[in-house]
Amino acid sequence: HDLKIEGTHALSSGDLTGVLATQQTGWWPFAAKQWFDQAAFDLDLKRITAFYADRGFFDARVTGHSVTPVGGHPDKVDIVITVQENSPTNIGAVNFHGFPSDEEARARKEASSWGVVPGRRFDYGSYVTLKDRLGDRMKEAGYAYAQVHGEVSIDRDKHVATIDLTSSPGPLVHLGETHVDGNQRIPTWKLLNRVTWKPGDLYNPHDLSTTQGRLYDLGVFSS
């Protein structure tokens, strides 16, 4: 019948209820009934602490909950969940290792755009997105075999996170000659005219996907 989360300050109760299996029945006519499931509700209490931890609140707790039947309606319950957020964990340092000098400068700028900088609250989603983006950025710069690994160290007493991002760039890769196989009756030169790079250009995965799209645009390939 009703679902409330009390004690939220830094995060909104709406964001929390959005990740729960337990949901309130809609107020509009003929809304689908949302039935109470004790097992799902027990998992929801754990989902709340996990949701907070992903956003830097490692000491957040569910301090209480109640499931109360609505008077006169034995098939309806009101649910109240009380949380205590406690102090968030902020980023103390972001260290970059193994990046070529020009790519490190770009990596720091990328980190700033995602809010992964000292003084900001640690957010696991932003950290993972940044790590993946830096790996993609290295490949776009010609490091076809590049990998970026990350490690987060949390000081639970001081509420400080230290992030280390390590790049294994490998060699710069240049594109060589382009060959066409399996074209049968389609002239090779027509396909090569759709290639977006020249021999000697730096490897860039976007060139490969763009060329693939241009080949499909010919209308002679079904899949």
Buried (B, 14 or more C-beta within 10 A) or exposed (E): BEBEBEBBEEBEBEEBBEEBEBBBBEEEEEEEEBEBEEEBBEEBBEBBBEBBBBBBBBBBBBEEBEEEEEEEEEEBBBBBBBBBBEEBBBBBEBEBEBBBEEBBEBBBEBBEEBBBBEEBBBBEEBBEBBBEBBBEBBBBBBBBEBBBEBEBEBEEEEBBBBBBBBBBBEEBBEBEEEEBEEBEEBEEEEBEEBBBBEEEEBBBEEBBEBBEEBBEEEEEEEE
